[in-house]
């Protein structure tokens, strides 16, 4: 009987010792390094988009702080030069614009004109956002010794469809040709049914037909027999130069393609 009581007392003592040890032990903290805290920037709400274009055009999407959530081609030329946005997602718009201008240069897709324009409805991360992108693009081209003019088309120069206005389209063509003005600058005062401005320009020995994508600002030179030219009526009412003034009256009722020779 005594041995039984001693055994019970010993078991009780052992139990109490283990209980005290358990009470004095600090709770185990979770290992922070084992907790996965990844954030998928591509799922962040898109607050704005900008289009950067020369001949190729690309659309950059970004979130509230200006980090890029995606880059997509906006025309056929953009599809031809652009494969993946993996290297750009998660970086700042400023860095991505610099990288894309470099890519334009490497792919020989940068002309004398580069256009940056926001998409209607876009919010800007800060008040100097667009100007910073323009100065970055210009500095990148200058550093590469490439002669190009970066044109900003702000939101107030866009219509409800995101089309750039006529004066901006003309400025883009002049920049594309490296000109400040042209003796004759004829063409459409609004985009055609396919969303393009069509122009005819003369300055010295330079003569040519040009299209400007009203959505992206991308410029292309057209052949004189392009069927779109025959659908537009020449309007020189507010164009530049003495020759435009001399020919304005004769061109009022013209049914010839843009840039066709008008009797003097």
Secondary structure, 3 states (H helix, E strand, C coil): CHHHHHHHHHHHHHHHHHHHHHHHCCCCCCCHHHCCCCCCHHHCCCCEEEEEECCCEEEEEECCCCEEEEEEECCHHHHHHCCCCCCCCCCEHHHHHHHHHHHHHHCCCCCCEEEEEECCCCCCCCCCHHHHHHHHHHHHHHHCCCCCEEEEECHHHECCCCCECHHHHHHHHHHHHCCCCCCEEEECCCCCCCCEEEEEEEECCEEEEEEEECCCCCEEEECCCCHHHHHCCCCCCCCCCHHHHHHHHHHCCCCCCCCCCCCC
